[in-house]
């Protein structure tokens, strides 16, 4: 009765542990990014900032005027670009699509722009004041697309591709239109590129590097920029992970770096907006909106007290989310220890290895009566007449591996789904990242090959295991009282019984393990196996202990030099881990 109660608690612990493991695996989807402030946009005399799932409108002094939930507009928190046109029109890039939103109706319509993939991606978008042109930085394809409203179409939001700029661009991000030149943050070329949009034919853009001694180590990747009233360019320059950007000021004439403005020790600004004589720099990971005047002085953060309170609450949730993996791993470890204790109390660990082979008083073994088939009787009789040693054998039970093969097939299907998703989402990214100008992080494409192999090789392994499990149902073990022969499929192995070790789960013949049970489930009629095999081989080395070193003993005594080498390697590995832990 007590064991039944322990088994119920064990099932509950295992179920809870599975839920925690799933939570750990999917944490990246549950909490993908910090939901701090980002993407400032100017609308007349007001400022809009996206933060914690909503759009917040402020006056220039930082007093919040209204809050508009992104979900009401049909947008997600992963919006990558915002721009207001007039009082009631919002343009946004979200989920791989450009949207035009009517704030009065609180409705967004996605545009079908030619030659622009709808796969999710981080893109900067810019719309002219009359909405006649849309400029999209298609960073992953290393180009800038310019769309023109289609005058010939009756549709209100029909656009055609006017121009494509790709010469010299590598992961272009934010763009600015200054006169007849389009300025592009050419991120992976570490420069600001200027493209002459008045020319009918494309020419190589003028480039202005952002390298500067005042930038922190690794800050070489410009992605956001803003012109001030003095025509000076303010640029955010991030590291290779597009994090921890420095604020770089470049002069108005030759775009030479002048100085770097420190914001905070852990700064991570993501965009720049010009509000009067001040710059606003939202920081998504620090949950603040930095405010800097044009003289480079860092002012008090932007926003009123209620907004800052919401940011503090969002930051607290984010910090808890960051600690979640450690909490989940710790909980999984505690539950694992509790599960092992419950499994011991419930007798599951003892049963896992199967019953002892040498249980003399075993009722099942002593009382079992097995009637040989007529063919077995005939074979034994002929052997006795010919004076040959009596050979007895056992054959694997039909269907003994069906459950394992079904479980393996389910795992294979799940792997196909996961691997297919990984290949679909991550394989293109391997070819979209540079480590420097004209220097790919994967010039030979080996990372893509490895990804495909990681997806395909396990499937080959599953197929091989399924075949091996199926072959186990053809297994036959025989003995003449001195030797043991094992036949699986068309291959037979023979050993002297004195050099064979029988554990609860396997027959060890040399370095080869012949399964007798699969995790405690028998492959043979065990009463027949005891009588026809074990009872005739007193010289067989039977190791019934659940926690002894039966395999190591067998390798050392019966597997030659290679077996001894494996034992020594195992001991050396254990000692190495022990020394490392103590150190």
C-alpha positions, 0 to 999 in steps of 0.5 A: 500500500505504501509503495502505491502511494509513493508511485502516485507522488512519483508520477506527480513529480515527473509530470511537474518536472516535465512542465518545468522543462517545457517552460525552460525550453520555451522561455525564449518564446514566452519572454523574448525581449525586454518590453522597455521603451523604443522607437520614438516618433514625432507627431507635431508638438508631441512625442510617441514612444513604444513601451511595454506593449503600448504607444505612449504620447507625450508633450515636449515636457514629458507629460503623458497625454494618452496611451494606445495599446498596440493590440487595439491596432492589431500590432505586436510588441515586435514593431521595428519602425514607427512614423506618424504622418499628420494627426491620425495616420501611423505607419509601422513595420511589424511581422515582416509587413509595412502597415498603414494605421488609421488612429481614428478608426484604430485599424491597421492595413498591411501593404503588399509591397513587391519584392519584399519578403514577409518573413519576420525581420528587423527593418527600418521604414521611412515614409515621405510627408505626402505618403507618395514614397516608402523607403524600406531598409531590407537589411538581411538582403543588403539593400534599400527599397524605394516604393512609389504610389501606383497612380495607375491603380484604383487601390488607395494603398498600391505601391510599385517598386521604384528603385533598389539600392544595393551597391556597397551596402551590407545590412543597411539600417536607418535612412535619412533624406538630406536634399538629394542624398539619402544617408544610410547607416551601413551597419556591417561596413562600419560607415555612413553611406550617402547615395545620390538619389537624383542620378538615374543610374546607380553609382558607388555611394560616398562613405564616411567611416565611424571608427573613432578612438573614443568608442568603446571596444567592439563598437563599430556597427552604426544603425540609428542616426539623427541630424540636429539643427546644426546639421551635425549627425548623431549616430548610435554605434553598437557592438557585433550583437547590436547591443550596448551602443555608444552615442557618437557625434560627427561634424556637419561638414566632412562627417568626421567623428568628434566625440562620444557621449556617455549615457550610463554604465549599462547603456543600450539605446536603440533609436534617436529622436530630436525634440526641440534642442534635446535628443531622446534615446530610449533604452529598452534594457535599462527601461528609461528614456535618456535625454541629452542636450545638444551640448552633450549634457545628460539630463533627467530621463524623459517621462512623467512619474506614472510612466516611470512607475510603469517602466519600473514595474516592467523592468521588475518583470523582465529581471524576474524573467531573466532569473527564470532559467536559473530558477527553473534549473534549480527546481528541476534539480530539486525535483530530480532528487525528490523523484529519485527518493520517491522512485526508491521508496516505490521500488521503481529503481529496484524493478528497473534492473529486473528481478535477480536471476539467482533468486533460488526461491523465486516462485515464478521460476520454480513453479513455471512449467514450460512444455517444449514444442514437438520440434524441440523434443525431436531435436533433443532426442536426435542429439541424444542418439548421436551423442552430441551435447544437449543444446537448449535455447530460448527465442525472443518474444514476438512484439517485445520491442513494439512499444519502444519502436512506437516511442522512437517513431514519435520522437523522430516525428517530433525531431523532424518538426523541431529540426525543420523549424530550425533549418527554416528560421536559422539557416538563412541567418547564417548567410546574413551576418558579417564579421567585418567589411567584406568578411563573412562569419561563415565564408565556406558555408560550413555552419549551414552544412553543420546545421543540416547535418544536425537535422539529418543525422539524428533521423538516421540514428532513429532509423538505425535504432528502429531497425536494431530494435526490430532485429532483437525480436529475432534473437536466439540464445543457445547453450550446450552447457559449456558455450553460449551462442547468440544469433541476431538477424544473420550474425552469430557470436559464440563465447565460453560461458566462463568468459560471459557475464550476466547482469540484470539487463544484459549478457556481456560477451567480450565488449558486446552487450546482448540485451535481456531486458529493455529498462526492466521489460523482458525480451524473453520468457524469463522462466524458460531463460532461467531453466534452459540457459542459467541453470545449465551454466554454473560457470557463468558469471552472474552479477545480480547487484543493482549498484555493483561494478559488474561491467567494469569487472567483466571488461577487466577480466574477460575483454583483453587489453582493450577492456582494461584500457576502457576501465582505466580510462573510466577511472581516470575520467572519474578522478579528473572530475573529482579533482576538478570539483575539489579544486 
